[in-house]
Amino acid sequence: MPTIKKRINLSVPASVDIVLKGLADREEIAVSTKALNLILSALETEEDIVLQDIAEKRDRPSTRYVPHASAWR
């Protein structure tokens, strides 16, 4: 059956396989689903790091702030 999702073959060490299977069993989900959830979580963390870097570059003592009420008009 064709799927619109991209398939990725991934080789992992035995120790990672054991932990991944244990986590999947605990949540009663497929190992591939657990792996996908962990990848998505890691991508969100990476995105947060990039956005934090951008925010830190923009955060300067001379920055003018917009009042909340004005920002949402």
N, C-alpha and C positions, 0 to 999 in steps of 0.2 A: 504494500500500500504506500503510495507516494506521500511525502510529507513536505510542508513548507519550511520546516525547521532544518537548520544545518546540522549535520552529524559530525561529531569530532571523536576520533579514536584517540584514546589517551592511555598511555602505559604508566602505571604507578607502582612504587615499591610495595612489597608485601605488607609492611607496617601501615602504609596509608590505606591499603585495601581493607585491612582488618578494622581500622578505625572507621572508615567510611561505611562498611557493612554494619558495624555496631550502631552507628548513628542512625542509619536508615532503618534498621530493625527496631530501634527504640521508638522511632516516630511512625513505624509501620508504613513506610513508603519505599519506593524502588530506590536502589543505589544510584541510578542515573538521575533521579529527581533530587536526591539529597546532594549529589555533586553539583547539579545545576543551581540549587539554592545557595550552596556555599560559594560558587563562582559569582553569582549575582550579588551576594553580600560583599565579597571582596571588591567587586567593581564599584559598588556604592562607597566603600571605604576609600578607594583610590580617588573617586570623584570628590569626596569630601576633602581630601588632602589638597587637591588642586584648587578647589574653591576657597579653602582656608588660605592658601598662598596668595591668591588674588585679593582676598579681603584684607590680608595683612599689608599688602603693597598699597592698597587704597586708603588704609586707616592711618591718617597723619594728623598731627595736632592742629594743623591749619584747615582741616576739612570742615566745610559748611554742612550742617545737618538740616534736613527738611522736617518740619513738624509733622507728626503722624497724621493729623487732620488734613493738612495740605497735600500730603502724598496720596491720599485715597479719594480725592475729589474727582 
